[in-house]
Amino acid sequence: MNRIIFQMPDGNVRVCIPAHGHRPDESEDQWLDRIANLSAPLGAIRLANTEATELPSRRFRGAWRIVNGKIEVSMPLARDQRLAEIRTDRNNRLAESDGPMLRAMERGSLDVTIWKIYRQALRDMPQVIDLTIAKTSEILSSLELPWPQKPE
């Protein structure tokens, strides 16, 4: 099914998925034109119609850019998005470790050192990950991260 592609003034790409069917008195092109006119985001430029199969994965949709009339994933933007996701995951893991760390501190346990090392390794994750090795969005999506082992 066709999708209507718009480019926003900031370079972002928007895709309109029209509802099925057109009026009996209009061709498919007329129908797509009508839908595009009704659905165009403010300031957007209509670029083309494309089949859904021609669109990149939605995983990095915020990194889509128009290159030579075709939607492609901007790898620098996709890497920035992936790094933000890593930071969010890291922050969640740090928050999950707060309780065990505090309990170890209250007990005066030697586990405090282990938890400190684990938490520092989590804090260091965004700096030690090299996302530039991923040359495509598919590789970037499937990249295995070397998360530190959570203490028992």
C-alpha positions, 0 to 999 in steps of 0.5 A: 500500500502506498505511503505519502512522504513529507519532508519537514523544514527541520529535515525530519521525515513524516509518513502518512498512511492513508486509509484504504479505498478511494471514491468511485469517481477518483483515480488512486493518484487523485485520492493520494493527492486529496489525502496528502492535501488534507494530511500535510503537516504544517510547513511540510513539503510533499516529496513522493508516494512510496510502497511500505516495503521501500521504507527503512525499519521504523526502529530509527524513524527519528533518524530518517532523512531524504537522500536523492529522493529516497528515505535513508537512515542517517547513521549519526542520528541513529547512533545518537538515538541508540546512545540515548537508549543505552543511557536510559537502560543504564540509568534504570540499572543504576536505580535498580542497584540503589537498594542492594547498595544501601543495604550493603552499606547499612550492614557494613558488608564487603559487598559495598566494594563490589556494588561500587565497581558494578555501578561505576562500570554502568556509569562508564558504559556510554563512554566505552561503547563504540557505536561507529562500528555499526555501519547500518541501522540493522547492525546498530539495532542488533549490537550486543552490549557488554553490560557488567555482570550484576552482583549476586 
